[in-house]
Amino acid sequence: MEAHRSVARSAEVVMLGDTAYDAGFDGSPSVRSRVVSGAIRMGMRPFLHRVPGHARGIRTARSTVDAASLLLRPNQRVKVRQVVDPRVESGRRRRSLRGEWIVTRDTGSTQDVQDARDALDVEHARPHGAVLYLHGGGYVFCSPRTHRSITARLALDTGLPVFAPRYRLAPEHCFPAPLEDALDAYRWLLDRGVPAAGIVIAGDSAGGHLAASLTAEICRTGLPRPAGTVLFSPWVDLSCELSIQAQRRARDPYISARSARRVARLVVGPAGFDDPRLALLACPWTDTPPFLIQVGGAEVLRPEAEELARALNDAGADCELQVWKGQMHVFQILNRVLPEADAAMRETSRFIRSVVAADPAGTEAA
């Protein structure tokens, strides 16, 4: 709790238009944060800067990431069930839905044990809410397994089950295939009795782009509106125009704007960047749920997060932007190591609890 209180005491304010936004942790980065950032700058960034812009290289790198994820120690306080549902239909095609259903396994009483079993029994349970988490990885890497440090923490902090779908990746499946899969996942939750007023959509990096795009698509198509949306270091501008401009000023230890642009060309495929569902900054953002955006102060994607917050603000949406001083891209994934990441996840839990508790009847009807 001390880390959480220090966030509130040391918050700075970012002005976007006429609206003030809490800017999150304004203290100097912790020793742990500086050490980790330095190690990543020396070890990971040279590799990521050379991410290949062709399909064969991407597949090789993906296999490496997937193999490394098998070494990650699972959190013993949560239980993970693999979900494979073959009944999702899209037009004339029948497409299966895959992912992970994550719940806390706290066993303080017999009722807690039964509640955990019921939450895992997604065919019969009717949870009062859930987090739909869309993992990052540039739309080409990673999986629900690689992001369990975030999804497990969300389940533990909020008490809500977390569903992390395994959406299709580029270059085999270009956009909008990931968005179609995310929509399937949202409908899957609704079909199983989870009320829209209890669903929070969340994602990091490319998953942050996907979470925002999914929120916009839900509002555009008239599906029941979710309770809120959380974005960690969102990759807002896939054309990378803003991040290329910011590259010289930012001291991002992790992300290279130029390598991101190479990957983006694979994500959009032959259709290019003309799909309006890619352009988050041009989205009308009418009748959207509340947003929480967290971004590291040192990362190259910070200007994109600020511009998205500005666009939401201009549309009249409720958006809370937190800029965490000195932090790198998706620092929340290190929430068991970095005090700033721990505090950021507490802030996320605070936001999720507040929006899920807000007038469910009114949100459901929107």
N, C-alpha and C positions, 0 to 999 in steps of 0.2 A: 504493500500500500504506500510505502514511502516514495517509491519511484513515481507512482501515480500522482501523489500530492505535489511532487516537485515539478511535474509537467504543468499543472495548473498554475503554480506560482511563477514559473519562468516563461510563460507563453508570450510571444511577441504577436504583433498584429500585421497582417498583410491586407492592404487596401486594393480592392478590385472594383472599379467604378465607385459607387457610393456605399459599398458594403464592406464591413470589416470581417475578416476571417481569422480565427485562431490559427497561429502558425506552428503550434506544437512545441517541441522541445527546443528551447533557445539557449541552453547551456553549452559549454564546450563539450565536444565529443569525449566520451569516456576513454580511459586508457585501453580497454578491451577493443573499443570501436576503432581506435587509431591503429592498433596492432593488426586487427583483422583486415582493415582497409589496405594497410601497407602490404600484407601478405598476398591479398587478392591482386593488388596492382602489379606486384612482381611475378606472381605465378599464373593467375587466370587471365588477366587482361591481354597479354601478348597472344595467348591462344585464341581468345574470343575475337581479337582484332583481325585474326586471319581465318575466321569462319568462312568456309568456301561458299561461293555463290552458285554452286551447281548441285544437282540432285544427288550424285554419287557421294560427294563429300559430306553432304548433310546427313545422309543415311548412316555413314560411318561414324560421324560425330554423335548421332542419336543413339547408336548401339553402345557407344562408350558411356554416355550419360545414363542409359537404362541399366547397364551393368553396374555402374557405380552406385545407383540407387538401391541395389540389392544389399549393399553393405551398411545402409543406414539402419540404426537401431530403432525399432518401433517404440512408441510410447506405450508403456504397459498399463496406463490408466484409461486407454480407449480400446474399443473393439472395432475391427474393420471387417465388413462383409463385402465380398465381391458381388456385384449386381450384373446379371446378363438377362435382359428382357427382350425377347425376340418379337414382341408384339407391336413395336412402334412402326407405324405406317406413314409413308410420305408419298402422296400421289399414287402412282401405280407400283412404286417400289416398296418393298418391305425391308426396313432397316432395323437392326437390333440396337438396343441401347445398352451401353456398358459403363461401368464406373465403380466407385466405392461408396459405401454407406457407413459412416463413422459415428459412433456414439460413445459416451462415457461409460466405463464399466464400474463406476463407483458402487460399492455394495455395502452401504451403511445399514441397510435393513432388507428384510425379505421383499418388501414392496419395491425397493430400488432395483433388486435383481430382476423382478418381473417387469419393471418399467424398461430396463435395458433390453430384455429379451423382446418385449413388444416393439421397441423402437427399431430393432434389427429386423423384425418380421415385417418387411415393407409391403408384403402382399395383404396383410390383415390389419396392421396398425394404422391409426389416424393421428399422426403427430400434430400438435397444435402449431408447429412452425418448423422451419428448417433453413439452413444456409446452403445455397447452391453455389459451390466454389469452382471457378474455372481457372485452371493452372496456367502459369506463364511458360515461356520457353520459345518465344519468337514465332509461334504457330508451327514450329518445325521440330522442337525438342520437348522432352519432359513428359510427365504423366501424373496421374493422381498420386502415385507412390512417391515421386520426387518431392511433393509438396505436403507430405503428411505432418511435418513440423508445424505448418500453419493450420491445416484442417483439424488436426488433433487439438491444437490450442483453442481454436474456435469452438469446438464441441465442449471442451472442458470449461471455458470461461463463460459461455452463454447458456449451457445446458441444452442447447438445440442439437439435433442430429445434423450432420453435414453430408451432403451428397456431392461428390466430385466426379463428374462424367469424364469418360475417356473419349474426347472428341477427335475427329479425323484431322490429321496433320498434313501440311504441305511438305514437299512439292507433289506428293501423290494426290492430295485433295486440296485444291485451291479454295480460297474464299469465294462463295459463302458457305462451303461445306461445314466449317466449324460453327457458324451461326445457326445453321439448320440443326446440328446436333445439340447445341445449347437450347434452342427452342424445344426440341424433343424432350430434353431433360426437365425443362420448366413445366411442360404439359404433363410429363410423367408424374411429377410431384402433385400437380393439381388433380390428376386422375386418381391418385391414391389418397385423396381426402385432405391433403395439406392445404390449408387456406392461403390464398395469395397474401392476405394481410399478415401472415406469419412467415413469409419467405423473404429472406434477404439474399440478393445476388451479390457475389463478391469475386474478385479476381486480381491477379497481379501481372504486371508487364503486358505481354500480349493477351493474357487472360483478363487484364483490366480493360483493354480495348474491347475484348469479346463481351465482358460483363456490361460495359456501357452500351455497346451495339445491341445486345440482347434487350436491355432495358428500353432502349428507343424503339426496337421492333415490337416489343410487347405493347407499348403505348400506341404505336402506329396502327397495329392490327386489331386493337380493341380487346386483347386478352386481359383478364383481371390483373390489376397493377400490383406489383410486389410492395413490400413494406419499405424497402430501402435498397441502396446499392453502395458497396464499398469497393474502392479502387486503391490498390497498392502500386505505386510507381507505374501508372498506366502508360502504355505505348499509344498515345493518342493519335499521332500523325504518322501513318505508315509511309507517307512520301518522304518523311524524315527532313523536311525543309527546316523546321524549327530546331531540331537537334543538331543538324549540320551547322547552323548558325551559332548554336550554343557551345559547340565542341571546343573552340579555342578558350572560352572563359571557364568552363566547368572542369573540375578536377575529379571527374568520375573515375573511380578505381576499377570499374567493372565493364561498363557499356561503351562500345565504340559506335558512334553514329554512322560511320561509313559502312561498317560491317552490317549494321541493322538495315541499311538501305539495300545492301546486296540480298539479304534474306527476304526483305519485303517484296522484291521482284518475283521471288519464288512463291510467296504467299498469294499475291494477286494473280499470277499466271498470265496467260495471253490476254485476258480481259483488261488488264491494267488497273489503274486507280479510279476508273469511272463509276464503279458501283457506289451509289450514294450512302449505302450502309457502312462503308469504310470511313466516310468523312464525318467524324464526330463533331468537329468544330462548325460544320455547316448544318448540323441537325437542328430542327426547330425546338426540341426539348420542351414541348408543351405537355402539361399534366403529368409530369414525372414525379417519382417518389423522392424523398430526401437522399442526398449523396454525402458520403464521407470520402475525401481524397487525401491520402497520405503519400508524400514524396520526400525523398532525401534531398537535403539542401545542396549536396555536392554532385548530384547526378545530372547527366546531360539531358534527361527527360523532364527536368523541373519546369522549363518554360511551357512544355506541352500541357502539364497538369494545371499550371496557372491559367493558360488560355482556355482549357476546358471549364475550369471553375468560373471564369469570366463569362463564357457562353451560357452556362447554366444560370448564372446570376442574371444576365441580361434577359433570359427567358422567364424570369420570375421563379425559378426553382430554388429549393432549399439546399444549399451546398455548403459544407464545412470543409475547408482546405487546411491541411496541416503540413507545414514544411519543417522537416526535422533536421536541424542544423548539423552539417558535417556528415550526414548519413548517406550511404550508397544505395544503389538500386535494389529494391525489394529486401531491405535490411530486416524486415519482419520475419524472414525465414530463419533467422538466427535468434529467435526469441528465447531460446534456452541458454544463450551465450551472452548476448549484448543487453545491458540494462535499458538502452533506448528502445530496442526491439520489444522487450518485455513490456515497457510502458506503452508503446504503440499498440500492442495487442490489447492492453487494458482499455485504452481509448476506443479501440474498435468494438470491444465487448460493450462498453458504455453506450456507444452509438446504436449497436444492434438491439440491445435491450430497450432503448428508448423508442425506436421506431416500431418494434414488434408490439410494444405495450400501448402504442398510440391507437386511438379509435379504429378498431378493426372493421367495424361495420361500414364506416365511411370510406375506408380505403378499398374494401372489397367491392363497393358499389361504383368506384371510380372507373 
